[in-house]
Amino acid sequence: MLSKRLFLSSVVLLVLASFLFVDSVDASSMMWSRTYGGAGQEVAYAVVETSDGGYALAGYTGFWSITDVWVVKTDKYGNMEWNQKYGEGVARALVESSDGGYTLAGNNRLIKTDAYWNMEWNRTIGGSIRSLVETSDGGYAIAGTKNDDFWLAKTDEYGVIPEFPSWASLLIVVVVVVVVAFVYRYNLKKQSRRRFDVI
């Protein structure tokens, strides 16, 4: 009887241990580590999980002080699918846009791509960008540093930071025209009164 209990206890313990082993094997197969790059220095500053389940990394590649914005796209296991350079600079922030494309930001550049990473536009902005989010209106909020201070700016969907609303410039023109016309008319009436006073 004791041997049966010992045997059953051993079987139960073995089954429980096998479940723990299977769980740990399954969990470890989902973890991985990859490096990307070559002879130069490559640094990733931002990563996003893409809508296809993979990942996109943004940073730079280069030698010494000459660097290019570099993006690496991987599958869900970290296998590189492709990589792309976007000219001189460093990317420090990356978002997948609501239109399926991507937006990169870094130093003083804001770069928008389509879903296939073809550049749609590239803006140079007067500040050093460190963070980026897409806003509910399709534009972007960017943060970083400008003149040694915290900096936050809001762009439209094309990466443009309007200095003031477009209607404001029209309003200013209208006000200037009205003031000039009023002053001109006032001076004209004043001169015509002087003529009558002289006669």
DRENPA-933746 format. One record per residue: x, y, z of N, C-alpha, C, O, CB in turn. Coordinates in pm, whole numbers, plus 50000, padded with zeros to 5 digits. Glycine has a CB too. Layout:
<nodes>
XYZXYZXYZXYZXYZ...
</nodes>
This chain:
<nodes>
500814988250000500005000050000500865012650000500575022149927499074999950119501925012850080502815024150087503525026049954503735037449910503815022350200503885015249890504575016249761503645021849654504085029149565505125002649718502315018349662501355023949566501225039049585501195046649489499975017149581501145043249711501065057549738502315064849692502235075749634500835059949888503445059049717504695065049674504765065749522505225075649466505875057149729504305055149457504295054949311503345065749257503725073149166503875040949260502125066549310501155076549265501655090749292501485099649209499795074249333502265092849407502805106049439503915109849341504025121349300503345106349583504735100049306505825102549211505275106049074505795114949007506745090349201504215099049030503605101748900503005115748899503205123248803502525091048868502265119249003501655132549011502745143349010502605153448941500775133749138503805141349085504895150849091505575152148955505935163148913505905146549197505745140848887506355141048753505475148548653505995156248571506595126748705504165146448660503245153448569503285168448595503345176348501501795148148585503255172548722503335186748756504655192948710504685204048658503165188648907505735185648730507045190648687507105192148535507705201548485508165181248736506475182948462506495183748316505695195948267506085202248169505915170848255504585199348337503845211348300504695223848320504695232848236502545212348382505415224448430506285235848455507375236748350507705247648303506895234848595507945225348312508995225048210508455229648075509115237348006509585211048199507265224848036506665228647908506375243647907506625250447808505375220547882505835248848019505575263148026506855271348013506865281547945504875266548157507935266948079509175274748071509795273947932510395283647887510165269948175509675262547863510185261347727509385270347635509965277047549510115246747679508055270547650507205278947567507535293747590507625301347494505725276147596507695297747714507995311647745509355315647691509515326647639507925314047896510345306947703511675310547657511755311047505512585318247451512705300747711510905303647435510935304047290510355317147236510595320647121510165292147232509605324447319509045337247277510005348847302509755360047257507725339747349511115346347373512085356847400513275354947308513675343747278512535356747549513825366247263514965365747173515735378747183515265388347244514505363247027516885379247123517715391147121518425391646986518975381546941518745391147240518425403346923519045404846791519865417746789519585427246862517965405046678520885417946704521625430246678521595432746528521505423446448523105429346730521655445546493521605449546352522705459846331522925468546415520175455346313523375458946220524405468646190525585462346121525545450846079524855475646315526635470146112527825465546042529065471146104529235470746226527765469245895529955476546020531255481246064531185494346141532065497246222532165482745946530145502346116530025515346182529375514146318529265503346375529245524946095528945525546369528215525746495526735527346464526345536446391528715537246587525915518546519524465519046502523825520046640524135512146729523935506646424522925529646656522245531646783520755533146756520345541146672522805544146859519935525546828518475526746819517985534746939518325531747053517785512646813517185545046912516595553247018515115550747038514575553747144516825567846988514445545246936512995543546946512585530346883513205525546788512255555246876511525524446937510965512146882509445512646895508915517446995511545499546955508755507746793507295506246798506935492446749507605486846662506585517246714505865487046805505295474746750504425478846633503555487546647504485466546859504635472646518503915476446398502605468846387502405458746455504775474046274501715473546302500395467546290500435453246238499475445746255499535475946198501545449146175501665435346127502275426146232502545414446204502515434946001502495431246354503025423146463504535423646474505095418046568502595409046445505205430146380506655431446386507065443646465506295448846546507245432046246508275448246439508805459746510509525468946412510045464546309509765455346624509555481846445510345491546370511225498846470510745503446574509435501546289512495499846439513465506646523514005518746448514205518146326514615497246565514235529646518514775541746455515925546946538515915546246661513675552646440516935552046470518105557546536519055563046432518675571446350518815546946622520305558246436521265562846336522295552046307522475542646385521965575646383522955553646195524105545646157525165555246104524835565246040523735534746052526425552146132527455560946080528805558346140529005549246220527085575046102529735566846099531095566646149531415580246209531045590546152532105563046038532095580246323532515592246389531345601846407530365598246473533625598946311531425613646351530335623346371529415624246249528495632446248530905637146401529645616046148528795616046029527765604846044528115593046037529645614345898526495608546065525465598546089524285600545994524015611745949524995598946234523605589745966522375589945887521235584545970521405575246049522535581845756520055590445952518845584946013518675570745957518745568645836517575593945984518445561046046518355547146004517135540546069516905541846189519645539446040516375533445986515205526046035515385511445996515785508245884513875531845976515075502546092515105488146068513715482646095513135485546199516175480946158513185474846002511875468346018512115453446034512845447245957510925471345896511485447546138511645433346164510285426346165509235432846171512375431046297510325413046160509105405246183508925403646333509665409646411509175391346112507945395846376507665394546519508745387046595508755387346718506355387646538509655380346525510745373146589512055381046585513095376046629510935359646522512015393246533513205401446529514075399446407515175404946398514005398946649513595391446310514355389546187514185401846098513055405946070513905376746113515305407746055515235419945974514535417145842514895407845769516645425645949513515425345812512825424445683513445434245583513595431045465511315427245700513805445945631514475455845548514995467045636514665467745755513535461345439515805475945577516275487745648516375499145549516505497045428517655485245718516295511445601516265523145514516985534745582516855536745702514795527045480517745542345504518385554645552517615566545497517075566145387519895555245509517575577445577516865589645538517755601945548517295612445594515635591445623518985600945506519865612545504520485615545639520245608545737519115624445456521285625845642522055629245760521175632445879520145639145866522975640845731521585627545996520865630646119520715618746210521365608346193519525636046086519835620346307519555610246408518055609946433517445620546450520345613146541517435598146434516015596946471515935593146618516555583446662515275586246381515165600646694515025597946838513605593846876513375589346988515435610146917512655595446784511265591846814510635586146688511015589546576510455604346865509655577346707509015570346596507595566846634507355561846744509805557646556506645569446543505255565146564504725559146435505115563146325504365577046610503825549446449503075544546334501845553346323501055554146416502695529246349501695559846210500615569546191499295562446164499265550746126500955579046075498205569646183496865563946163496605560346017495715552245989495815573646211497355566245923497175563045782497995550745740498025547345622497565574945696498655544245836499455532345807500915535345780501725526145771498885525245690501265548145766502655552045745503365553745878502885549445983502735564845664504515560145873505325562145993505855576345994506045582545889506485551946000506105581446114506685594646130507885593346224507775587646332505645604946183509005598846181510255598546257510605612846297510325622246224511415592146174511215614246412511655627546455512985626246525513265616446594510605634046548513815636446507515085636646576515855648946540515725654346430515895624246544516675653446634517395665946618516395676546573515485679746648518575664546516516525681846453515575692146409514785687546287514325695946209516305705146377514635674346269513935669246150512695661346189512655654246290514885660446068511685662746104510445655146114510235648945976510125656145877509215664246159510165635445970510095628245843508845619445844508615612045939511375619645820508045620345738506825612245724507015602845607507465606745500505555621245703506645590045630506725580045524505345573745503504455575045587507775569145557505195567045390503975559145371504165545445436505165543145504503645557645218503205536445417503255523345479504435514845431504835505345497501965515945453504995518445314506115511045258507445518245282508455514845220505905508945108507435528045371508605535645413509175544645304510345548445310509655526245460508355548145204508765558145105508505571945165507425574445217507975556344969509505580745158509375593945221508275602045152508275603545029510715601445216507335607345232506285616145181506685630845197506485638845106504955613445253507255634245312507765647645334508835647545442508965638045519506625657145372509605658445444510725659845535510785674445576510965683245492512075655145469510625677245705510615691145753511805693645846512185685145925509285694145827512365705445833513365710145928512665719946021512035729545976514605716845856512775717346150512035724946251513035731046348514045724846380511005715846327512785742946394513715750446479513735746046623513325753646711513395764846475514175734246651514305729146786514865715146779514945709346671512955729446862515255709546892515795696046895514715686546947514355687047064517075695346984514195678046859513055669446891513545656646959514475650146913512255665946763512885653247071513225641147145512035631647158512225619847186513725644747282510815636747139509625628447157508545632947059508535644447015509105629247304507645623747026506665626246922505425617746947505545606046981507255623446782504235623646930502975616146931502095621446820502145633346786502255617147069501285612546762500285617046667499075621746746498665615146841499895605746566498505633146707497355638746778496055634346712496065629046600497445654046782494955636446779493655631746730493235638346599492415632746526492595634246834493785650046568493435656846442494355653046326494275658946219493465671846462495245643146348496145638646242497475645946239498365642346162495485640146112497625656146321498895663346329499815656546428499635644746461498655677946370500815663846475501795658146567502095667946679502135680046658503075654446493502315662646798502845670346909504285665646925504545653746939502015668347043505215675146922506625671846935507185678947057506785690047090507415675846807508105672147124508705677847244510205675947237510715666647174508125671347373510905684947303512355684047306512925696147375512475700047483512915682847165513935702047312514585713647371514785724447266515095721747150515925709747435514605736747310514825748347224515345759647312514725762947413513505752647147516475765447275517095776147354517325771947499517105779847591516235788847350517755759647519518045753947652516815753147742516955753147865519115762147721515615752647685514375751347761513585739347711513805734447600513535764247749512645734547795511675724747748510955730847630510735742947625510655720547862510575722447534509905727647414508795718147373509005706047366510915729447298507625723447347506475715947298505905723647181505675735747190505395713647411505665716647071505085723146952504035713946893504125701746904506195726646847503045719946829501975712646761502085715646613502155727146572500565716646817502085704946532502145706646387500825702246326499995695946391503325698646326500635705846200499505700446127499885686646073500955681446106499075710046011499035680645990499295667145939500465666545842500905655645805498065661745872500975678045799502115678645708503395682945778504405685845713501815688145593503365683245911504555686845986504855701645991505965705546028505705679845930503895709945955504095724345954503605730146087502525726846135503345731045834504425738646146504035745646268503575759546228504405768246201505225746346372502265761946222501795775246184502165785446292501975783046411500265775146160502695796746249503045807246343501785813446402501765817146519503905818146275500755814446322499435818746366498455813346263498875809646153499345834446380497185812846295496205807146201496215814546068496485826546064494805807546261495925807645960495955813545826494945824945813495185834445739495685802945720493825824045884492835834745876493355847445943492885858445911491525830445941494305846046034494835857846103495585866846006495505879046017495755853546219496315860945911497045869345816496075877145728496325888745696497985860845728494965870845689493945877945611493335889145693493115900145641492855868145564493055886545817492495896645906493445908445921493025920045920492165890646043494715905645935495715916445948495735924945822495775937145831497125910545976495705918745705495705926145578494475935045569494585946645530495755916445458493315929645604492065937345598492145949345692491775960445654490855928445634492615947245814492715958145911493675968945860493385980845871493185952846047494815964945807495785974645754495175982645640495335994845635497065967445706494475976045548493855982945435492805992945485492756004245438493215972845338491985988845581490955997745635491596009745703491156021045683490045990245734492646007545782493316018645852493946028045751493816040245765494376013445950494626022945652495266031345550494206039345475494386051245451496086022745452493106032945438492036039945367491436050945455491176061945406490926030045323491226048245582490666058045673491616070045688491186081545680490396051645811492896067145708493876077945723493956086145595494006098445602495266072245759493976079845482494046086745353492816095745335492936107345296494156076545237491636090145363490396097845348490356109545445489936120545409489186088745368490776107245568490806117845668491726129145623491366140945631491276112345805492906125545576493856135745529493326142945406493536155045392495216129345496492636135945318492056142145199490996152445239490986163445185491446131245106490116148945334489096158345380489736170445448489276181645430488126151345477490786168045525491456178745596492076188645497492026200745518492536173045690492666183445389493256192245288492186200145214492386211845184494086184045189491046193745184489996200945113489396211945201489006222245147488886191245067489306210545331488826220945422489796232745423489366244245427488656215345564491076229945419492066240745421491926249245296492066261445302493486234945431491646242845181491486250445058490326260245069490416271645024491276241144939489216255545129488066264445142488326275545242487836286745227486826256445184489106272345345489416282545445490306293645388490216305245428490106276145565491156289845293492086299445233491316309045141491636320845138493216292045154490346304545069489586312644974488676321445052487916329244994488786304044872
</nodes>
